């Protein structure tokens, strides 16, 4: 939807994009921490303590608002972690977050025993990410 809206609104100098945060430490997620820590995505456990704070998405929006070439992002799907890398901002507690598109995340979901810290910078296309994690594709 954001892709089509982005294409239709771009000629009018309006940017429409989709912003995807990772796991966020909302009040409900923190309250259900034990449930989430017992849950798995593929073979990987979800660690709520490594989740983004709610302020991190706010920093991503501020970065987008200050982006002089935001129209170049029209119709795109962008993660907050990718924006953190692009605009060099960190979470309020000083952490950098790894994009869900990184090869490291994709490998760790399927093979949690692998620790591939050196491949954080390699990003997978969105179609691969969606296809890998959704059963209907």
N, CA, C and O atoms as a printed pandas DataFrame, in Angstrom:
     atom_number atom_name residue_name chain_id  residue_number  x_coord  y_coord  z_coord
0              1         N          UNK        A               1    0.816   -1.181    0.000
1              2        CA          UNK        A               1    0.000    0.000    0.000
2              3         C          UNK        A               1    0.871    1.260    0.000
3              4         O          UNK        A               1    0.588    2.213   -0.726
4              5         N          UNK        A               2    1.936    1.261    0.820
5              6        CA          UNK        A               2    2.781    2.459    0.862
6              7         C          UNK        A               2    3.505    2.654   -0.462
7              8         O          UNK        A               2    3.796    3.783   -0.855
8              9         N          UNK        A               3    3.798    1.549   -1.152
9             10        CA          UNK        A               3    4.460    1.681   -2.448
10            11         C          UNK        A               3    3.566    2.399   -3.450
11            12         O          UNK        A               3    4.018    3.308   -4.147
12            13         N          UNK        A               4    2.301    1.999   -3.527
13            14        CA          UNK        A               4    1.377    2.623   -4.474
14            15         C          UNK        A               4    1.066    4.066   -4.071
15            16         O          UNK        A               4    1.016    4.951   -4.924
16            17         N          UNK        A               5    0.855    4.304   -2.771
17            18        CA          UNK        A               5    0.605    5.678   -2.305
18            19         C          UNK        A               5    1.816    6.553   -2.583
19            20         O          UNK        A               5    1.676    7.705   -2.995
20            21         N          UNK        A               6    3.009    6.004   -2.358
21            22        CA          UNK        A               6    4.235    6.753   -2.621
22            23         C          UNK        A               6    4.349    7.171   -4.083
23            24         O          UNK        A               6    4.724    8.303   -4.389
24            25         N          UNK        A               7    4.022    6.242   -4.983
25            26        CA          UNK        A               7    4.087    6.547   -6.416
26            27         C          UNK        A               7    3.053    7.602   -6.811
27            28         O          UNK        A               7    3.345    8.500   -7.602
28            29         N          UNK        A               8    1.844    7.488   -6.256
29            30        CA          UNK        A               8    0.779    8.423   -6.612
30            31         C          UNK        A               8    1.001    9.820   -6.031
31            32         O          UNK        A               8    0.629   10.814   -6.655
32            33         N          UNK        A               9    1.600    9.904   -4.849
33            34        CA          UNK        A               9    1.760   11.202   -4.187
34            35         C          UNK        A               9    3.083   11.896   -4.497
35            36         O          UNK        A               9    3.212   13.101   -4.282
36            37         N          UNK        A              10    4.063   11.152   -4.997
37            38        CA          UNK        A              10    5.385   11.733   -5.278
38            39         C          UNK        A              10    5.313   12.926   -6.233
39            40         O          UNK        A              10    6.004   13.915   -5.990
40            41         N          UNK        A              11    4.513   12.888   -7.307
41            42        CA          UNK        A              11    4.427   14.051   -8.200
42            43         C          UNK        A              11    3.894   15.315   -7.509
43            44         O          UNK        A              11    4.095   16.426   -8.000
44            45         N          UNK        A              12    3.221   15.139   -6.379
45            46        CA          UNK        A              12    2.680   16.269   -5.626
46            47         C          UNK        A              12    3.618   16.689   -4.492
47            48         O          UNK        A              12    3.243   17.467   -3.615
48            49         N          UNK        A              13    4.851   16.156   -4.528
49            50        CA          UNK        A              13    5.887   16.450   -3.521
50            51         C          UNK        A              13    5.463   16.007   -2.113
51            52         O          UNK        A              13    5.772   16.667   -1.120
52            53         N          UNK        A              14    4.748   14.871   -2.050
53            54        CA          UNK        A              14    4.333   14.281   -0.782
54            55         C          UNK        A              14    4.988   12.903   -0.673
55            56         O          UNK        A              14    4.937   12.107   -1.610
56            57         N          UNK        A              15    5.593   12.637    0.463
57            58        CA          UNK        A              15    6.255   11.355    0.672
58            59         C          UNK        A              15    5.405   10.454    1.550
59            60         O          UNK        A              15    5.031   10.827    2.662
60            61         N          UNK        A              16    5.106    9.280    1.049
61            62        CA          UNK        A              16    4.425    8.249    1.816
62            63         C          UNK        A              16    5.368    7.062    1.892
63            64         O          UNK        A              16    5.837    6.569    0.866
64            65         N          UNK        A              17    5.648    6.602    3.108
65            66        CA          UNK        A              17    6.509    5.440    3.283
66            67         C          UNK        A              17    6.006    4.614    4.454
67            68         O          UNK        A              17    5.141    5.054    5.212
68            69         N          UNK        A              18    6.547    3.427    4.592
69            70        CA          UNK        A              18    6.165    2.546    5.694
70            71         C          UNK        A              18    7.364    2.412    6.623
71            72         O          UNK        A              18    8.452    2.026    6.194
72            73         N          UNK        A              19    7.162    2.732    7.894
73            74        CA          UNK        A              19    8.231    2.661    8.883
74            75         C          UNK        A              19    7.990    1.445    9.777
75            76         O          UNK        A              19    6.952    1.340   10.430
76            77         N          UNK        A              20    8.951    0.535    9.799
77            78        CA          UNK        A              20    8.831   -0.690   10.577
78            79         C          UNK        A              20    9.805   -0.684   11.735
79            80         O          UNK        A              20   11.015   -0.731   11.512
80            81         N          UNK        A              21    9.321   -0.629   12.962
81            82        CA          UNK        A              21   10.215   -0.829   14.107
82            83         C          UNK        A              21   10.442   -2.324   14.316
83            84         O          UNK        A              21    9.694   -3.154   13.800
84            85         N          UNK        A              22   11.463   -2.649   15.064
85            86        CA          UNK        A              22   11.648   -4.042   15.473
86            87         C          UNK        A              22   10.750   -4.307   16.665
87            88         O          UNK        A              22    9.731   -3.637   16.835
88            89         N          UNK        A              23   11.113   -5.275   17.493
89            90        CA          UNK        A              23   10.383   -5.506   18.729
90            91         C          UNK        A              23   10.574   -4.278   19.615
91            92         O          UNK        A              23   11.702   -3.833   19.829
92            93         N          UNK        A              24    9.469   -3.730   20.132
93            94        CA          UNK        A              24    9.515   -2.485   20.906
94            95         C          UNK        A              24    9.113   -2.767   22.354
95            96         O          UNK        A              24    8.188   -3.538   22.613
96            97         N          UNK        A              25    9.811   -2.139   23.284
97            98        CA          UNK        A              25    9.530   -2.300   24.708
98            99         C          UNK        A              25    8.343   -1.423   25.122
99           100         O          UNK        A              25    8.506   -0.447   25.855
100          101         N          UNK        A              26    7.160   -1.781   24.647
101          102        CA          UNK        A              26    5.962   -1.065   25.088
102          103         C          UNK        A              26    5.579   -1.579   26.480
103          104         O          UNK        A              26    6.153   -2.554   26.966
104          105         N          UNK        A              27    4.622   -0.926   27.109
105          106        CA          UNK        A              27    4.188   -1.343   28.438
106          107         C          UNK        A              27    3.677   -2.782   28.424
107          108         O          UNK        A              27    3.949   -3.550   29.347
108          109         N          UNK        A              28    2.938   -3.146   27.377
109          110        CA          UNK        A              28    2.375   -4.499   27.284
110          111         C          UNK        A              28    3.458   -5.546   27.053
111          112         O          UNK        A              28    3.405   -6.634   27.627
112          113         N          UNK        A              29    4.429   -5.225   26.225
113          114        CA          UNK        A              29    5.520   -6.172   25.957
114          115         C          UNK        A              29    6.341   -6.391   27.224
115          116         O          UNK        A              29    6.687   -7.527   27.548
116          117         N          UNK        A              30    6.652   -5.323   27.937
117          118        CA          UNK        A              30    7.426   -5.440   29.167
118          119         C          UNK        A              30    6.641   -6.235   30.218
119          120         O          UNK        A              30    7.212   -7.057   30.935
120          121         N          UNK        A              31    5.328   -5.983   30.303
121          122        CA          UNK        A              31    4.497   -6.715   31.262
122          123         C          UNK        A              31    4.421   -8.205   30.919
123          124         O          UNK        A              31    4.309   -9.045   31.811
124          125         N          UNK        A              32    4.482   -8.524   29.637
125          126        CA          UNK        A              32    4.404   -9.922   29.188
126          127         C          UNK        A              32    5.788  -10.484   28.876
127          128         O          UNK        A              32    5.914  -11.397   28.060
128          129         N          UNK        A              33    6.813   -9.955   29.508
129          130        CA          UNK        A              33    8.204  -10.323   29.213
130          131         C          UNK        A              33    8.430  -11.834   29.271
131          132         O          UNK        A              33    9.081  -12.385   28.384
132          133         N          UNK        A              34    7.920  -12.498   30.268
133          134        CA          UNK        A              34    8.124  -13.953   30.401
134          135         C          UNK        A              34    7.511  -14.711   29.227
135          136         O          UNK        A              34    8.104  -15.664   28.721
136          137         N          UNK        A              35    6.331  -14.292   28.796
137          138        CA          UNK        A              35    5.681  -14.939   27.660
138          139         C          UNK        A              35    6.513  -14.776   26.406
139          140         O          UNK        A              35    6.692  -15.729   25.648
140          141         N          UNK        A              36    7.026  -13.568   26.180
141          142        CA          UNK        A              36    7.828  -13.320   24.991
142          143         C          UNK        A              36    9.151  -14.060   25.037
143          144         O          UNK        A              36    9.627  -14.538   24.007
144          145         N          UNK        A              37    9.753  -14.161   26.209
145          146        CA          UNK        A              37   11.044  -14.841   26.304
146          147         C          UNK        A              37   10.910  -16.340   26.091
147          148         O          UNK        A              37   11.884  -16.999   25.729
148          149         N          UNK        A              38    9.710  -16.895   26.310
149          150        CA          UNK        A              38    9.488  -18.311   26.040
150          151         C          UNK        A              38    9.063  -18.553   24.594
151          152         O          UNK        A              38    9.091  -19.687   24.116
152          153         N          UNK        A              39    8.670  -17.485   23.899
153          154        CA          UNK        A              39    8.252  -17.602   22.497
154          155         C          UNK        A              39    9.482  -17.680   21.600
155          156         O          UNK        A              39   10.570  -17.239   21.967
156          157         N          UNK        A              40    9.283  -18.247   20.430
157          158        CA          UNK        A              40   10.375  -18.355   19.461
158          159         C          UNK        A              40    9.917  -17.853   18.108
159          160         O          UNK        A              40    8.746  -17.983   17.750
160          161         N          UNK        A              41   10.841  -17.279   17.360
161          162        CA          UNK        A              41   10.631  -16.933   15.956
162          163         C          UNK        A              41   11.590  -17.829   15.202
163          164         O          UNK        A              41   12.805  -17.639   15.269
164          165         N          UNK        A              42   11.056  -18.805   14.485
165          166        CA          UNK        A              42   11.922  -19.827   13.907
166          167         C          UNK        A              42   12.548  -20.597   15.062
167          168         O          UNK        A              42   11.831  -21.158   15.892
168          169         N          UNK        A              43   13.854  -20.630   15.124
169          170        CA          UNK        A              43   14.562  -21.285   16.223
170          171         C          UNK        A              43   15.117  -20.290   17.232
171          172         O          UNK        A              43   15.697  -20.695   18.239
172          173         N          UNK        A              44   14.950  -18.997   16.978
173          174        CA          UNK        A              44   15.545  -17.966   17.833
174          175         C          UNK        A              44   14.563  -17.507   18.904
175          176         O          UNK        A              44   13.378  -17.309   18.635
176          177         N          UNK        A              45   15.071  -17.342   20.116
177          178        CA          UNK        A              45   14.244  -16.809   21.197
178          179         C          UNK        A              45   14.209  -15.290   21.097
179          180         O          UNK        A              45   15.166  -14.664   20.642
180          181         N          UNK        A              46   13.100  -14.708   21.524
181          182        CA          UNK        A              46   12.966  -13.252   21.507
182          183         C          UNK        A              46   13.435  -12.706   22.849
183          184         O          UNK        A              46   12.954  -13.132   23.899
184          185         N          UNK        A              47   14.368  -11.769   22.816
185          186        CA          UNK        A              47   14.914  -11.181   24.036
186          187         C          UNK        A              47   14.379   -9.760   24.164
187          188         O          UNK        A              47   14.817   -8.856   23.452
188          189         N          UNK        A              48   13.424   -9.569   25.080
189          190        CA          UNK        A              48   12.778   -8.271   25.261
190          191         C          UNK        A              48   13.782   -7.212   25.717
191          192         O          UNK        A              48   13.617   -6.032   25.407
192          193         N          UNK        A              49   14.811   -7.619   26.446
193          194        CA          UNK        A              49   15.792   -6.641   26.931
194          195         C          UNK        A              49   16.579   -6.006   25.783
195          196         O          UNK        A              49   17.156   -4.931   25.950
196          197         N          UNK        A              50   16.606   -6.663   24.616
197          198        CA          UNK        A              50   17.306   -6.102   23.454
198          199         C          UNK        A              50   16.372   -5.336   22.513
199          200         O          UNK        A              50   16.798   -4.834   21.473
200          201         N          UNK        A              51   15.096   -5.252   22.892
201          202        CA          UNK        A              51   14.109   -4.574   22.039
202          203         C          UNK        A              51   14.348   -3.069   22.029
203          204         O          UNK        A              51   14.998   -2.517   22.916
204          205         N          UNK        A              52   13.802   -2.420   20.998
205          206        CA          UNK        A              52   13.899   -0.967   20.881
206          207         C          UNK        A              52   13.012   -0.302   21.930
207          208         O          UNK        A              52   11.970   -0.840   22.303
208          209         N          UNK        A              53   13.427    0.855   22.398
209          210        CA          UNK        A              53   12.545    1.639   23.260
210          211         C          UNK        A              53   11.561    2.385   22.365
211          212         O          UNK        A              53   11.790    2.514   21.162
212          213         N          UNK        A              54   10.486    2.867   22.937
213          214        CA          UNK        A              54    9.501    3.601   22.136
214          215         C          UNK        A              54   10.090    4.912   21.602
215          216         O          UNK        A              54    9.643    5.418   20.572
216          217         N          UNK        A              55   11.075    5.454   22.288
217          218        CA          UNK        A              55   11.701    6.703   21.845
218          219         C          UNK        A              55   12.517    6.521   20.568
219          220         O          UNK        A              55   12.734    7.479   19.827
220          221         N          UNK        A              56   12.971    5.289   20.307
221          222        CA          UNK        A              56   13.799    5.032   19.124
222          223         C          UNK        A              56   13.023    5.317   17.836
223          224         O          UNK        A              56   13.571    5.891   16.895
224          225         N          UNK        A              57   11.759    4.921   17.794
225          226        CA          UNK        A              57   10.929    5.223   16.618
226          227         C          UNK        A              57   10.743    6.725   16.470
227          228         O          UNK        A              57   10.706    7.241   15.353
228          229         N          UNK        A              58   10.627    7.430   17.593
229          230        CA          UNK        A              58   10.537    8.890   17.541
230          231         C          UNK        A              58   11.782    9.510   16.943
231          232         O          UNK        A              58   11.692   10.459   16.163
232          233         N          UNK        A              59   12.946    8.982   17.301
233          234        CA          UNK        A              59   14.202    9.476   16.718
234          235         C          UNK        A              59   14.246    9.202   15.215
235          236         O          UNK        A              59   14.776   10.002   14.444
236          237         N          UNK        A              60   13.686    8.066   14.810
237          238        CA          UNK        A              60   13.641    7.742   13.376
238          239         C          UNK        A              60   12.765    8.741   12.625
239          240         O          UNK        A              60   13.115    9.167   11.524
240          241         N          UNK        A              61   11.638    9.112   13.207
241          242        CA          UNK        A              61   10.738   10.076   12.578
242          243         C          UNK        A              61   11.383   11.455   12.498
243          244         O          UNK        A              61   11.244   12.147   11.489
244          245         N          UNK        A              62   12.083   11.856   13.544
245          246        CA          UNK        A              62   12.794   13.141   13.519
246          247         C          UNK        A              62   13.858   13.122   12.421
247          248         O          UNK        A              62   14.026   14.104   11.699
248          249         N          UNK        A              63   14.576   12.002   12.298
249          250        CA          UNK        A              63   15.594   11.890   11.244
250          251         C          UNK        A              63   14.958   12.005    9.861
251          252         O          UNK        A              63   15.507   12.666    8.979
252          253         N          UNK        A              64   13.803   11.364    9.668
253          254        CA          UNK        A              64   13.106   11.471    8.383
254          255         C          UNK        A              64   12.663   12.898    8.105
255          256         O          UNK        A              64   12.770   13.379    6.977
256          257         N          UNK        A              65   12.169   13.572    9.129
257          258        CA          UNK        A              65   11.709   14.953    8.948
258          259         C          UNK        A              65   12.860   15.883    8.560
259          260         O          UNK        A              65   12.644   16.874    7.861
260          261         N          UNK        A              66   14.070   15.576    9.002
261          262        CA          UNK        A              66   15.234   16.405    8.686
262          263         C          UNK        A              66   15.976   15.944    7.433
263          264         O          UNK        A              66   16.970   16.556    7.042
264          265         N          UNK        A              67   15.506   14.882    6.809
265          266        CA          UNK        A              67   16.147   14.348    5.603
266          267         C          UNK        A              67   15.801   15.232    4.408
267          268         O          UNK        A              67   14.634   15.355    4.036
268          269         N          UNK        A              68   16.812   15.841    3.816
269          270        CA          UNK        A              68   16.584   16.732    2.667
270          271         C          UNK        A              68   16.157   15.961    1.418
271          272         O          UNK        A              68   15.592   16.543    0.492
272          273         N          UNK        A              69   16.426   14.655    1.392
273          274        CA          UNK        A              69   16.058   13.835    0.242
274          275         C          UNK        A              69   14.991   12.809    0.624
275          276         O          UNK        A              69   15.028   11.669    0.161
276          277         N          UNK        A              70   14.049   13.212    1.460
277          278        CA          UNK        A              70   13.010   12.274    1.903
278          279         C          UNK        A              70   12.142   11.808    0.741
279          280         O          UNK        A              70   11.624   10.692    0.774
280          281         N          UNK        A              71   11.976   12.625   -0.267
281          282        CA          UNK        A              71   11.154   12.234   -1.420
282          283         C          UNK        A              71   11.744   11.008   -2.118
283          284         O          UNK        A              71   11.022   10.272   -2.789
284          285         N          UNK        A              72   13.053   10.785   -1.964
285          286        CA          UNK        A              72   13.701    9.591   -2.523
286          287         C          UNK        A              72   13.275    8.313   -1.811
287          288         O          UNK        A              72   13.507    7.216   -2.319
288          289         N          UNK        A              73   12.663    8.441   -0.657
289          290        CA          UNK        A              73   12.194    7.280    0.103
290          291         C          UNK        A              73   10.700    7.018   -0.132
291          292         O          UNK        A              73   10.119    6.136    0.499
292          293         N          UNK        A              74   10.094    7.768   -1.019
293          294        CA          UNK        A              74    8.662    7.613   -1.292
294          295         C          UNK        A              74    8.359    6.187   -1.736
295          296         O          UNK        A              74    9.001    5.650   -2.638
296          297         N          UNK        A              75    7.357    5.581   -1.076
297          298        CA          UNK        A              75    6.922    4.243   -1.439
298          299         C          UNK        A              75    7.760    3.122   -0.854
299          300         O          UNK        A              75    7.461    1.951   -1.088
300          301         N          UNK        A              76    8.783    3.439   -0.114
301          302        CA          UNK        A              76    9.679    2.418    0.431
302          303         C          UNK        A              76    9.207    1.938    1.801
303          304         O          UNK        A              76    8.451    2.623    2.490
304          305         N          UNK        A              77    9.665    0.761    2.175
305          306        CA          UNK        A              77    9.487    0.234    3.522
306          307         C          UNK        A              77   10.851    0.310    4.184
307          308         O          UNK        A              77   11.829   -0.236    3.675
308          309         N          UNK        A              78   10.911    0.991    5.324
309          310        CA          UNK        A              78   12.187    1.269    5.982
310          311         C          UNK        A              78   12.088    0.855    7.442
311          312         O          UNK        A              78   11.077    1.112    8.097
312          313         N          UNK        A              79   13.128    0.217    7.951
313          314        CA          UNK        A              79   13.133   -0.143    9.376
314          315         C          UNK        A              79   13.767    0.986   10.175
315          316         O          UNK        A              79   14.583    1.751    9.662
316          317         N          UNK        A              80   13.377    1.074   11.433
317          318        CA          UNK        A              80   13.972    2.079   12.318
318          319         C          UNK        A              80   15.472    1.819   12.470
319          320         O          UNK        A              80   16.256    2.764   12.562
320          321         N          UNK        A              81   15.874    0.555   12.499
321          322        CA          UNK        A              81   17.298    0.220   12.625
322          323         C          UNK        A              81   18.083    0.682   11.394
323          324         O          UNK        A              81   19.208    1.165   11.523
324          325         N          UNK        A              82   17.494    0.536   10.201
325          326        CA          UNK        A              82   18.164    1.024    8.986
326          327         C          UNK        A              82   18.338    2.536    9.035
327          328         O          UNK        A              82   19.376    3.057    8.626
328          329         N          UNK        A              83   17.322    3.245    9.535
329          330        CA          UNK        A              83   17.436    4.701    9.675
330          331         C          UNK        A              83   18.486    5.063   10.719
331          332         O          UNK        A              83   19.210    6.044   10.551
332          333         N          UNK        A              84   18.578    4.283   11.796
333          334        CA          UNK        A              84   19.613    4.508   12.803
334          335         C          UNK        A              84   21.000    4.410   12.200
335          336         O          UNK        A              84   21.882    5.207   12.518
336          337         N          UNK        A              85   21.192    3.415   11.316
337          338        CA          UNK        A              85   22.478    3.277   10.615
338          339         C          UNK        A              85   22.721    4.454    9.673
339          340         O          UNK        A              85   23.816    5.015    9.637
340          341         N          UNK        A              86   21.695    4.819    8.918
341          342        CA          UNK        A              86   21.841    5.880    7.916
342          343         C          UNK        A              86   22.108    7.248    8.548
343          344         O          UNK        A              86   22.938    8.011    8.054
344          345         N          UNK        A              87   21.403    7.557    9.643
345          346        CA          UNK        A              87   21.496    8.890   10.240
346          347         C          UNK        A              87   22.296    8.924   11.544
347          348         O          UNK        A              87   22.335    9.948   12.227
348          349         N          UNK        A              88   22.932    7.802   11.886
349          350        CA          UNK        A              88   23.829    7.726   13.050
350          351         C          UNK        A              88   23.178    8.150   14.357
351          352         O          UNK        A              88   23.740    8.964   15.089
352          353         N          UNK        A              89   21.998    7.608   14.661
353          354        CA          UNK        A              89   21.418    7.834   15.979
354          355         C          UNK        A              89   21.310    6.498   16.700
355          356         O          UNK        A              89   21.249    5.438   16.078
356          357         N          UNK        A              90   21.289    6.573   18.024
357          358        CA          UNK        A              90   21.214    5.376   18.865
358          359         C          UNK        A              90   19.979    5.489   19.751
359          360         O          UNK        A              90   19.354    6.545   19.840
360          361         N          UNK        A              91   19.645    4.391   20.397
361          362        CA          UNK        A              91   18.514    4.383   21.309
362          363         C          UNK        A              91   18.860    5.194   22.556
363          364         O          UNK        A              91   20.027    5.521   22.773
364          365         N          UNK        A              92   17.869    5.519   23.371
365          366        CA          UNK        A              92   18.085    6.371   24.538
366          367         C          UNK        A              92   19.058    5.759   25.547
367          368         O          UNK        A              92   19.674    6.477   26.335
368          369         N          UNK        A              93   19.193    4.442   25.520
369          370        CA          UNK        A              93   20.143    3.782   26.420
370          371         C          UNK        A              93   21.501    3.541   25.757
371          372         O          UNK        A              93   22.345    2.833   26.308
372          373         N          UNK        A              94   21.712    4.129   24.575
373          374        CA          UNK        A              94   23.010    4.063   23.896
374          375         C          UNK        A              94   23.217    2.876   22.980
375          376         O          UNK        A              94   24.287    2.737   22.388
376          377         N          UNK        A              95   22.218    2.017   22.848
377          378        CA          UNK        A              95   22.381    0.826   22.007
378          379         C          UNK        A              95   22.109    1.114   20.540
379          380         O          UNK        A              95   21.252    1.928   20.197
380          381         N          UNK        A              96   22.866    0.419   19.672
381          382        CA          UNK        A              96   22.568    0.371   18.246
382          383         C          UNK        A              96   21.733   -0.880   18.022
383          384         O          UNK        A              96   21.989   -1.917   18.635
384          385         N          UNK        A              97   20.742   -0.790   17.153
385          386        CA          UNK        A              97   19.902   -1.956   16.876
386          387         C          UNK        A              97   20.260   -2.525   15.516
387          388         O          UNK        A              97   20.634   -1.796   14.598
388          389         N          UNK        A              98   20.139   -3.836   15.403
389          390        CA          UNK        A              98   20.435   -4.538   14.156
390          391         C          UNK        A              98   19.139   -4.659   13.360
391          392         O          UNK        A              98   18.101   -5.048   13.894
392          393         N          UNK        A              99   19.216   -4.325   12.087
393          394        CA          UNK        A              99   18.037   -4.382   11.225
394          395         C          UNK        A              99   17.542   -5.809   11.056
395          396         O          UNK        A              99   18.335   -6.745   10.955
396          397         N          UNK        A             100   16.211   -5.969   11.026
397          398        CA          UNK        A             100   15.637   -7.285   10.772
398          399         C          UNK        A             100   15.966   -7.762    9.364
399          400         O          UNK        A             100   15.778   -8.937    9.050
400          401         N          UNK        A             101   16.456   -6.864    8.514
401          402        CA          UNK        A             101   16.864   -7.235    7.160
402          403         C          UNK        A             101   18.303   -7.721    7.091
403          404         O          UNK        A             101   18.739   -8.189    6.039
404          405         N          UNK        A             102   19.056   -7.621    8.189
405          406        CA          UNK        A             102   20.465   -8.008    8.131
406          407         C          UNK        A             102   20.596   -9.519    7.990
407          408         O          UNK        A             102   19.772  -10.277    8.502
408          409         N          UNK        A             103   21.620   -9.936    7.303
409          410        CA          UNK        A             103   21.877  -11.355    7.096
410          411         C          UNK        A             103   22.106  -12.045    8.438
411          412         O          UNK        A             103   21.750  -13.212    8.602
412          413         N          UNK        A             104   22.692  -11.342    9.389
413          414        CA          UNK        A             104   22.930  -11.918   10.719
414          415         C          UNK        A             104   21.631  -12.341   11.387
415          416         O          UNK        A             104   21.561  -13.419   11.977
416          417         N          UNK        A             105   20.598  -11.503   11.301
417          418        CA          UNK        A             105   19.299  -11.841   11.905
418          419         C          UNK        A             105   18.687  -13.036   11.187
419          420         O          UNK        A             105   18.184  -13.957   11.830
420          421         N          UNK        A             106   18.728  -13.025    9.869
421          422        CA          UNK        A             106   18.133  -14.120    9.097
422          423         C          UNK        A             106   18.796  -15.449    9.423
423          424         O          UNK        A             106   18.111  -16.461    9.574
424          425         N          UNK        A             107   20.099  -15.458    9.532
425          426        CA          UNK        A             107   20.813  -16.702    9.838
426          427         C          UNK        A             107   20.539  -17.130   11.274
427          428         O          UNK        A             107   20.360  -18.319   11.537
428          429         N          UNK        A             108   20.503  -16.173   12.214
429          430        CA          UNK        A             108   20.301  -16.540   13.620
430          431         C          UNK        A             108   18.900  -17.094   13.881
431          432         O          UNK        A             108   18.709  -17.881   14.808
432          433         N          UNK        A             109   17.919  -16.688   13.069
433          434        CA          UNK        A             109   16.566  -17.225   13.230
434          435         C          UNK        A             109   16.537  -18.697   12.828
435          436         O          UNK        A             109   15.896  -19.514   13.489
436          437         N          UNK        A             110   17.222  -19.027   11.757
437          438        CA          UNK        A             110   17.232  -20.408   11.279
438          439         C          UNK        A             110   18.288  -21.261   11.982
439          440         O          UNK        A             110   18.075  -22.451   12.214
440          441         N          UNK        A             111   19.424  -20.654   12.321
441          442        CA          UNK        A             111   20.527  -21.374   12.972
442          443         C          UNK        A             111   21.014  -20.582   14.176
443          444         O          UNK        A             111   22.034  -19.898   14.084
444          445         N          UNK        A             112   20.307  -20.658   15.311
445          446        CA          UNK        A             112   20.657  -19.815   16.454
446          447         C          UNK        A             112   22.043  -20.074   17.024
447          448         O          UNK        A             112   22.570  -19.242   17.762
448          449         N          UNK        A             113   22.641  -21.211   16.696
449          450        CA          UNK        A             113   23.977  -21.502   17.217
450          451         C          UNK        A             113   25.053  -20.676   16.506
451          452         O          UNK        A             113   26.178  -20.571   16.995
452          453         N          UNK        A             114   24.716  -20.101   15.374
453          454        CA          UNK        A             114   25.700  -19.313   14.618
454          455         C          UNK        A             114   25.754  -17.893   15.153
455          456         O          UNK        A             114   24.719  -17.248   15.328
456          457         N          UNK        A             115   26.937  -17.416   15.407
457          458        CA          UNK        A             115   27.126  -16.031   15.831
458          459         C          UNK        A             115   27.891  -15.328   14.721
459          460         O          UNK        A             115   29.107  -15.479   14.607
460          461         N          UNK        A             116   27.194  -14.575   13.917
461          462        CA          UNK        A             116   27.795  -13.960   12.741
462          463         C          UNK        A             116   27.818  -12.450   12.887
463          464         O          UNK        A             116   27.109  -11.744   12.170
464          465         N          UNK        A             117   28.619  -11.954   13.804
465          466        CA          UNK        A             117   28.643  -10.520   14.075
466          467         C          UNK        A             117   29.227   -9.723   12.922
467          468         O          UNK        A             117   28.984   -8.520   12.824
468          469         N          UNK        A             118   29.985  -10.358   12.055
469          470        CA          UNK        A             118   30.645   -9.619   10.985
470          471         C          UNK        A             118   29.741   -9.342    9.794
471          472         O          UNK        A             118   30.139   -8.603    8.893
472          473         N          UNK        A             119   28.526   -9.915    9.758
473          474        CA          UNK        A             119   27.679   -9.712    8.580
474          475         C          UNK        A             119   26.445   -8.871    8.884
475          476         O          UNK        A             119   25.401   -9.055    8.258
476          477         N          UNK        A             120   26.555   -7.958    9.831
477          478        CA          UNK        A             120   25.450   -7.067   10.173
478          479         C          UNK        A             120   25.141   -6.130    9.014
479          480         O          UNK        A             120   23.980   -5.790    8.785
480          481         N          UNK        A             121   26.169   -5.711    8.281
481          482        CA          UNK        A             121   25.979   -4.690    7.247
482          483         C          UNK        A             121   25.333   -5.232    5.969
483          484         O          UNK        A             121   24.906   -4.436    5.132
484          485         N          UNK        A             122   25.247   -6.532    5.789
485          486        CA          UNK        A             122   24.629   -7.091    4.594
486          487         C          UNK        A             122   23.125   -7.147    4.810
487          488         O          UNK        A             122   22.652   -7.816    5.730
488          489         N          UNK        A             123   22.360   -6.439    3.955
489          490        CA          UNK        A             123   20.909   -6.348    4.095
490          491         C          UNK        A             123   20.226   -7.172    3.003
491          492         O          UNK        A             123   20.622   -7.129    1.838
492          493         N          UNK        A             124   19.209   -7.914    3.392
493          494        CA          UNK        A             124   18.450   -8.737    2.458
494          495         C          UNK        A             124   17.308   -7.925    1.856
495          496         O          UNK        A             124   16.796   -7.016    2.508
496          497         N          UNK        A             125   16.898   -8.233    0.633
497          498        CA          UNK        A             125   15.728   -7.566    0.052
498          499         C          UNK        A             125   14.473   -7.914    0.852
499          500         O          UNK        A             125   14.378   -8.999    1.426
500          501         N          UNK        A             126   13.504   -6.984    0.887
501          502        CA          UNK        A             126   12.283   -7.189    1.669
502          503         C          UNK        A             126   11.539   -8.453    1.269
503          504         O          UNK        A             126   11.004   -9.152    2.130
504          505         N          UNK        A             127   11.497   -8.755   -0.008
505          506        CA          UNK        A             127   10.787   -9.954   -0.467
506          507         C          UNK        A             127   11.338  -11.220    0.166
507          508         O          UNK        A             127   10.578  -12.138    0.475
508          509         N          UNK        A             128   12.639  -11.281    0.362
509          510        CA          UNK        A             128   13.255  -12.447    1.003
510          511         C          UNK        A             128   12.863  -12.521    2.469
511          512         O          UNK        A             128   12.574  -13.600    2.986
512          513         N          UNK        A             129   12.852  -11.364    3.146
513          514        CA          UNK        A             129   12.519  -11.333    4.572
514          515         C          UNK        A             129   11.076  -11.784    4.778
515          516         O          UNK        A             129   10.802  -12.628    5.631
516          517         N          UNK        A             130   10.164  -11.227    4.004
517          518        CA          UNK        A             130    8.746  -11.580    4.127
518          519         C          UNK        A             130    8.544  -13.053    3.792
519          520         O          UNK        A             130    7.826  -13.758    4.501
520          521         N          UNK        A             131    9.166  -13.518    2.728
521          522        CA          UNK        A             131    9.029  -14.917    2.324
522          523         C          UNK        A             131    9.591  -15.894    3.341
523          524         O          UNK        A             131    9.067  -16.998    3.492
524          525         N          UNK        A             132   10.644  -15.510    4.036
525          526        CA          UNK        A             132   11.272  -16.403    5.006
526          527         C          UNK        A             132   10.463  -16.554    6.284
527          528         O          UNK        A             132   10.506  -17.606    6.921
528          529         N          UNK        A             133    9.719  -15.510    6.672
529          530        CA          UNK        A             133    9.052  -15.526    7.963
530          531         C          UNK        A             133    7.545  -15.705    7.903
531          532         O          UNK        A             133    6.906  -15.847    8.945
532          533         N          UNK        A             134    6.965  -15.703    6.722
533          534        CA          UNK        A             134    5.522  -15.868    6.614
534          535         C          UNK        A             134    5.216  -17.200    5.951
535          536         O          UNK        A             134    5.822  -17.559    4.942
536          537         N          UNK        A             135    4.292  -17.911    6.517
537          538        CA          UNK        A             135    3.977  -19.255    6.039
538          539         C          UNK        A             135    3.169  -19.260    4.740
539          540         O          UNK        A             135    3.145  -20.267    4.032
540          541         N          UNK        A             136    2.514  -18.155    4.425
541          542        CA          UNK        A             136    1.632  -18.171    3.264
542          543         C          UNK        A             136    2.363  -17.941    1.964
543          544         O          UNK        A             136    1.727  -17.973    0.910
544          545         N          UNK        A             137    3.657  -17.712    1.976
545          546        CA          UNK        A             137    4.380  -17.481    0.720
546          547         C          UNK        A             137    5.154  -18.691    0.315
547          548         O          UNK        A             137    5.823  -18.678   -0.719
